Amino acid sequence: MAPNTRTGAVCAMLALAAASLITPARAQAQTTGSIFGFPPLGQQAPAAGGGHPLMTPQALAQAQANFPQCIASMWPLAQAKGVSQRTFERYTAQLEPQMKLMEFMEAQPEFSKPIGAYVNMLVTDWRVKKGREVLERYKPIFEKVEKAYGVDRYAVAAIWGIESTYGDPDGIGRRNVLESTATLACIGRRQDYFRDEFIATLQILEKGDVPYDHMKGSWAGAFGPTQFMPTSFQRFAVDFDGDGKRNVVDSIPDIIASTANNLKLDGWEFGKAWGYEVVIPQGFDYRNANRSIKRTLSEWNAMGLRRPGGTGFPRGGETAYLLLPAGANGPAFLMTKNFDAILKYNPADAYALAIGHLADRLRGGNAFAQPWPKEERGLSKAERIEIQSRLAQMGYDIGNVDGILGTKTRVAIQDYQARAGAVPDGYPNLALLQQLRR
């Protein structure tokens, strides 16, 4: 739901699956900002394993057996962070490793959906209706927070809605955060990262900001209606209701203000849009769709990019980059700094688009003008690695062959497409992979 800022553990699993839709009410509770953390309902996560040496059956069994010693070894780290011995012993004495988490960590992206399917699944009429009710119910709080932090209330409400369907227990998660972070700190391939999360959880319990039995969350340790990882809680959580506690689980003022503070510190600029849907003119060079190519909105306008309906850009001097999340056949967007702020909250385009779009819908905006293309499914990790490998064999610099299709891979795809006489939109899909295989 990337390890550099807040919903780190969830975001690091960007290729994992969203829950399948069953009924509107049930789906709303399960399709959260942690959309990449679970396989579809009715399908099991694959058994842990894979190529990482810490994920082999032997390594997992050894780590499981060594779990008590691993927990005990972290006492000096906890002590250095201000955790008392009493707190440490009280909360770690009965900890048991949750080996099921290894399956979630290794869940494969064969279950993945194309980005348009994710956005449509997350931004629904139901979520819009519910979000407007929440905005009205807590209007005085949203107004105070917006004034204090300079963050759009609709963006905060959208995060609340996408992350947990406005606080539904099934959206928040029901796993014990300390047990989850302890397990992942001692077992599996991301121990260094989760060790910090485990210690941060103990710090929260030491200070009493959130009661132990309220520290429930996702399998990766994100908790509360807007899903803070423990280390992110330490950086961004605020006591807005003045009770001396930063309680992002039970206090509505603290939840709203902490989420706004997160966006603020991540670079949110008040009064500005997260981005604009645009119509691409005929004959446009799609190689301009590159995150590193930033131009003012006036410059993009001079290149023929227009908002649907011909509405002008309110701030022509604002810089933006062109994003084609589903290629040339899907919606196109000019993304501003506020989109990047959302990406720091969760570095997945699908997530950030859903947040921005839901915020606009809560404000009274319309659906996207350009429909998403119909695709059977997204690429699996193995298929993304194959694309990178084949491009590398052709002499392209794609960086690491890791299945993460970053800027270098996208630029390589654009060049390959241009040489093949195709539209160079840099979009990796099954058609591209099939062409590379020929």
C-alpha atoms as one frame of an Amber mdcrd trajectory, in Angstrom:
protein
   0.000   0.000   0.000   8.148   2.005  -1.525  10.181   2.127   1.314  11.384
   5.717   1.086   8.488   7.465   2.798   5.314   6.131   4.318   3.318   3.146
   3.201   6.659   1.629   2.447   6.058  -2.063   2.838   2.826  -2.021   0.956
   4.184   0.128  -1.854   7.172  -2.094  -2.294   4.777  -4.776  -3.482   3.391
  -2.725  -6.344   2.973  -5.694  -8.603   0.722  -7.579  -6.230  -2.975  -7.893
  -6.726  -6.101  -5.974  -5.870  -8.982  -7.832  -4.354 -11.587  -9.018  -6.823
 -14.981  -7.372  -6.881 -17.742  -9.527  -5.433 -20.462  -7.226  -4.169 -20.248
  -3.418  -3.985 -20.226  -3.294  -0.191 -17.702  -6.087   0.258 -15.461  -4.832
  -2.519 -15.363  -1.334  -1.103 -13.986  -2.671   2.146 -11.293  -4.768   0.538
 -10.104  -2.567  -2.284  -7.926  -0.181  -0.326  -4.771   1.763  -0.901  -3.051
  -1.466  -0.036  -4.415  -2.722  -3.322  -1.146  -4.326  -4.220  -0.918  -6.389
  -1.078  -3.241  -9.325  -1.655  -4.116 -11.911  -4.317  -7.680 -11.868  -5.626
 -10.343 -13.446  -3.473 -10.682 -17.129  -4.181  -7.010 -17.495  -5.123  -4.236
 -18.387  -2.729  -1.018 -16.475  -2.517   1.763 -18.669  -3.863   3.992 -20.453
  -1.434   7.004 -18.572  -0.203  10.203 -19.284  -2.001  11.591 -17.650  -5.102
  15.192 -16.922  -5.869  16.194 -14.881  -2.830  18.463 -16.842  -0.457  16.473
 -15.690   2.593  13.232 -16.993   1.087  14.213 -20.612   0.517  12.364 -23.213
   2.623  15.552 -23.994   4.520  16.284 -20.336   5.285  12.704 -19.691   6.373
  12.684 -22.723   8.661  15.982 -21.697  10.236  14.782 -18.105  10.750  11.536
 -19.349  12.267  13.416 -21.485  14.751  15.693 -18.556  15.593  12.795 -16.103
  16.046  13.062 -15.730  19.873  16.795 -15.055  19.646  16.252 -12.541  16.848
  13.695 -10.621  18.913  15.990 -10.612  21.942  18.876  -9.315  19.813  16.891
  -6.175  18.983  16.672  -5.000  22.582  19.778  -2.737  22.314  18.291  -1.087
  19.223  14.996  -0.513  21.001  16.745   0.820  24.101  18.705   3.287  21.995
  15.396   4.585  20.615  13.943   5.222  24.049  12.043   1.979  24.598  12.102
   0.843  28.237  13.000  -2.703  29.194   9.572  -3.067  30.787   7.826  -2.145
  27.531  10.121  -4.365  25.479   9.598  -7.427  27.649   5.878  -6.831  28.067
   5.115  -6.704  24.367   7.671  -9.156  22.988   7.318 -12.012  25.495   4.443
 -13.722  23.695   5.320 -12.880  20.088   5.010 -15.715  17.594   6.220 -15.626
  13.978   3.426 -15.370  11.428   4.773 -17.442   8.563   1.717 -16.730   6.411
   3.239 -13.300   5.811   5.954 -14.884   3.695   3.297 -15.904   1.195   2.027
 -12.327   0.963   5.560 -11.038   0.528   6.180 -13.415  -2.336   2.769 -13.136
  -3.993   3.349 -13.003  -7.711   2.136 -10.333 -10.131   0.386 -12.780 -12.438
  -2.763 -11.593 -10.676  -2.164  -7.963 -11.626  -4.653  -5.778 -13.422  -3.968
  -2.987 -15.925  -3.834   0.481 -14.409  -7.201   1.506 -15.836  -8.879  -1.424
 -14.131  -7.331  -0.415 -10.811  -8.418   3.206 -11.099 -11.957   2.291 -12.128
 -12.145  -0.232  -9.298 -11.043   2.335  -6.741 -12.888   5.447  -7.888 -16.532
   4.408  -7.765 -19.802   6.262  -7.334 -20.104   4.582  -3.936 -16.753   5.954
  -2.773 -17.651   9.405  -4.058 -20.963   9.373  -2.205 -19.404   8.089   1.002
 -16.547  10.579   0.750 -18.888  13.528   0.424 -20.732  12.334   3.512 -17.440
  12.166   5.422 -16.451  15.641   4.254 -19.749  17.053   5.430 -19.754  15.169
   8.748 -16.298  16.416   9.685 -16.438  19.728   7.844 -15.198  21.889  10.775
 -12.172  19.618  11.244 -11.345  19.559   7.544 -11.580  23.356   7.442  -9.236
  23.790  10.415  -6.738  21.295   9.036  -6.821  22.822   5.567  -6.103  26.233
   7.071  -3.350  24.920   9.345  -1.482  22.800   6.767  -2.422  24.240   3.393
  -3.465  20.865   1.998  -6.602  20.315  -0.063  -9.261  18.627   2.086 -10.427
  16.607  -0.912  -6.993  15.040  -1.319  -6.956  14.056   2.355 -10.452  12.592
   2.106  -9.469  10.711  -1.042  -6.522   9.071   0.734  -8.840   8.096   3.568
 -11.271   6.599   1.072  -8.742   4.716  -1.037  -6.650   3.436   1.863  -9.432
   1.997   3.998 -12.826   2.955   2.551 -13.095   5.667   5.203 -12.075   3.454
   8.093 -13.755   0.134   7.342 -12.033  -2.533   9.493 -11.571  -4.779   6.459
  -9.810  -1.895   4.710  -7.601  -1.013   7.662  -6.605  -4.625   8.304  -6.931
  -6.852  11.345  -3.381  -8.101  11.892  -1.396  -7.209  14.982   1.137  -4.596
  13.830   3.836  -5.575  16.338   3.552  -9.241  15.413   3.682  -8.463  11.691
   6.678  -6.167  11.883   8.470  -8.534  14.285   7.995 -11.446  11.904   9.219
  -9.494   8.897  12.136  -8.068  10.876  13.417 -11.574  11.626  12.291 -13.687
   8.690  12.457 -13.188   4.944  14.190 -10.930   2.507  13.359  -7.495   3.926
  14.615  -7.794   7.488  16.664  -4.584   7.483  13.683  -2.510   6.425  11.221
  -4.083   8.834  13.611  -3.950  11.756  13.109  -0.177  11.761   9.343  -0.648
  11.553   9.385  -3.048  14.497  11.403  -0.642  16.663   9.126   2.246  15.641
   6.097   0.193  16.694   7.634  -0.323  20.130   8.267   3.427  20.360   4.595
   4.105  19.666   3.613   1.681  22.410   6.176   3.168  24.798   4.694   6.641
  24.404   1.140   5.352  24.509   0.004   7.245  21.427  -2.087   4.297  20.227
  -3.323   1.494  22.528  -1.765  -1.904  21.845  -5.078  -3.589  21.048  -5.855
  -0.827  18.521  -2.609  -1.374  16.630  -4.212  -3.464  13.897  -3.330  -3.168
  10.261  -2.210  -4.725   7.020   0.075  -7.729   6.781   2.998  -5.336   6.269
   2.265  -3.191   9.325   0.391  -0.183   7.923  -2.308   0.849  10.401  -5.125
   3.329  10.898  -7.728   4.662   8.439  -5.058   6.349   6.302  -2.540   3.513
   6.737   0.623   4.832   8.343   3.674   2.620   8.530   5.208   2.929  12.033
   8.259   4.904  10.857   6.007   7.222   8.864   3.874   7.713  11.938   7.002
   8.897  13.726   7.729  11.445  11.004   4.274  12.749  10.171   1.720  12.065
  12.921   0.459  15.092  14.883  -1.696  15.661  17.948  -4.402  17.901  16.495
  -7.064  17.349  19.149  -4.724  18.429  21.940  -5.060  15.367  24.161  -1.317
  14.716  24.263  -1.523  11.650  21.996  -0.896  11.269  18.288  -3.651   8.768
  17.703  -4.106   8.092  13.995  -6.464   5.205  14.749  -9.174   6.614  17.015
  -8.968  10.427  16.777 -10.578  11.916  13.671  -8.730  15.255  14.085  -5.392
  13.447  14.415  -6.156  11.213  11.417  -7.059  14.120   9.131  -4.270  16.417
  10.321  -1.553  13.752  10.245  -2.468  12.823   6.676  -2.425  16.476   5.660
   0.923  16.980   7.392   2.308  14.038   5.458   1.290  15.560   2.133   2.521
  18.982   3.215   5.981  17.718   4.110   6.060  15.724   0.880   5.686  18.948
  -1.110   1.958  19.595  -1.554   1.247  23.094  -2.893  -2.068  24.555  -1.782
  -4.518  25.764  -4.391  -2.897  23.830  -7.211  -4.091  20.777  -9.106  -2.388
  17.386  -9.014  -2.513  17.306 -12.797  -4.679  17.761 -15.845  -6.158  15.323
 -18.314  -5.181  16.431 -21.815  -5.977  15.561 -25.401  -2.956  14.729 -27.574
  -2.944  16.329 -31.057  -2.356  14.357 -34.232   1.262  14.113 -35.252   2.518
  14.549 -31.702   5.921  13.054 -30.887   5.125  10.659 -28.044   8.756  10.584
 -26.999   7.901  13.742 -25.086   6.069  11.468 -22.637   9.010  11.263 -20.258
   9.076  12.119 -16.563  12.406  13.874 -16.987  10.979  16.241 -19.630   9.283
  19.068 -17.767   7.798  22.102 -19.466   5.491  24.887 -18.430   1.807  24.371
 -19.096   1.986  27.232 -21.584   4.722  25.404 -23.478   2.696  22.188 -23.553
  -0.275  24.220 -24.746   1.843  25.646 -27.559   2.670  22.061 -28.577  -1.038
  21.404 -29.068  -2.005  19.733 -25.777  -5.459  20.815 -24.652  -7.733  19.987
 -21.766 -10.934  18.141 -22.743 -13.571  20.674 -23.675 -11.001  23.344 -24.435
 -10.681  24.673 -20.879  -7.446  26.570 -20.395  -4.707  25.951 -17.859  -5.094
  28.262 -14.838  -1.355  28.742 -14.232   0.580  28.741 -17.466   3.940  29.061
 -15.736   3.508  25.891 -13.702   5.761  23.021 -14.815   4.525  19.515 -15.593
   5.526  16.301 -17.315   3.440  14.194 -19.674   2.262  10.817 -18.387   0.631
   8.146 -20.541  -0.178   5.508 -17.899  -1.910   3.213 -20.410  -0.053   4.230
 -23.534  -1.253   6.256 -26.494  -4.668   4.581 -26.474  -5.580   5.688 -22.964
  -5.988   8.941 -21.060  -3.073  11.398 -21.105  -2.112  13.676 -18.230   0.158
  16.588 -17.456   1.395  15.936 -13.930   2.442  18.656 -11.483   4.304  18.718
  -8.160   1.184  17.688  -6.282   1.051  14.415  -8.194   4.622  13.785  -7.093
   3.574  14.511  -3.502   0.928  11.799  -3.759   3.514   9.445  -5.247   5.644
   9.946  -2.139   2.675   8.760  -0.097   2.554   5.659  -2.279   4.800   5.450
  -5.372   2.401   3.741  -7.752   0.859   5.616 -10.668  -2.381   3.666 -10.266
  -2.640   4.710  -6.637  -1.746   8.359  -7.224  -4.148   8.634 -10.152  -6.916
   7.117  -8.066  -6.259   9.601  -5.247  -6.194  12.585  -7.584  -9.245  11.475
  -9.514 -11.276  10.666  -6.410 -10.357  14.071  -4.959 -11.655  15.734  -8.113
 -14.839  13.687  -8.042 -15.408  14.597  -4.385 -15.061  18.233  -5.419 -17.701
  17.761  -8.097 -15.554  16.899 -11.112 -16.385  14.451 -13.866 -14.984  11.120
 -14.973 -12.015  11.081 -17.332 -12.945  12.102 -20.862 -10.783   9.456 -22.529
 -11.680   5.837 -21.661  -9.089   3.356 -20.546  -8.135   0.755 -23.170  -9.503
  -2.736 -22.687  -6.759  -5.162 -21.750  -6.937  -8.724 -20.534  -4.330  -8.265
 -17.830  -1.139  -6.510 -16.864   2.352  -7.937 -17.205   3.726 -10.378 -14.672
   7.083  -9.713 -13.078   8.638 -12.456 -15.191   7.275 -10.805 -18.339   8.570
  -7.399 -17.310  11.986  -8.903 -16.674  11.845 -10.563 -20.082  11.130  -7.214
 -21.742  14.123  -5.682 -19.998  16.348  -8.647 -20.840  15.455  -8.584 -24.517
  16.014  -4.833 -24.732  19.372  -5.210 -22.968  20.366  -7.930 -25.439  19.626
  -5.439 -28.204  22.094  -2.987 -26.667  19.739  -0.720 -24.767  20.708   0.670
 -21.371  17.743  -0.250 -19.207  19.533  -0.175 -15.857  18.963  -3.174 -13.610
  17.027  -6.144 -14.962  14.641  -6.272 -12.030  11.132  -6.052 -13.427  10.805
  -2.419 -12.349  10.140  -0.484 -15.531  11.705   2.863 -14.743  12.645   5.787
 -16.948  15.561   4.026 -18.665  13.370   1.083 -19.656  10.586   3.358 -20.873
  12.997   5.413 -22.993  14.432   2.211 -24.457  10.929   1.023 -25.306  10.184
   4.348 -26.981  13.295   4.097 -29.119  12.513   0.502 -30.047   8.941   1.434
 -30.946  10.088   4.354 -33.092  12.546   2.145 -34.967   9.791  -0.412 -35.517
   7.440   2.208 -36.914   5.087   2.034 -33.922   3.801   4.877 -31.772   6.685
   5.545 -29.320   4.590   5.866 -26.177   6.910   3.726 -24.040   4.030   1.564
 -22.880   4.980  -2.002 -21.917   2.238  -4.531 -22.626   1.772  -8.032 -23.991
   1.793  -6.787 -27.589   5.224  -5.238 -27.052   6.549  -8.422 -25.469   5.246
 -10.535 -28.352   6.922  -8.207 -30.830  10.232  -8.412 -28.946  10.039 -12.209
 -29.075   9.904 -12.322 -32.860
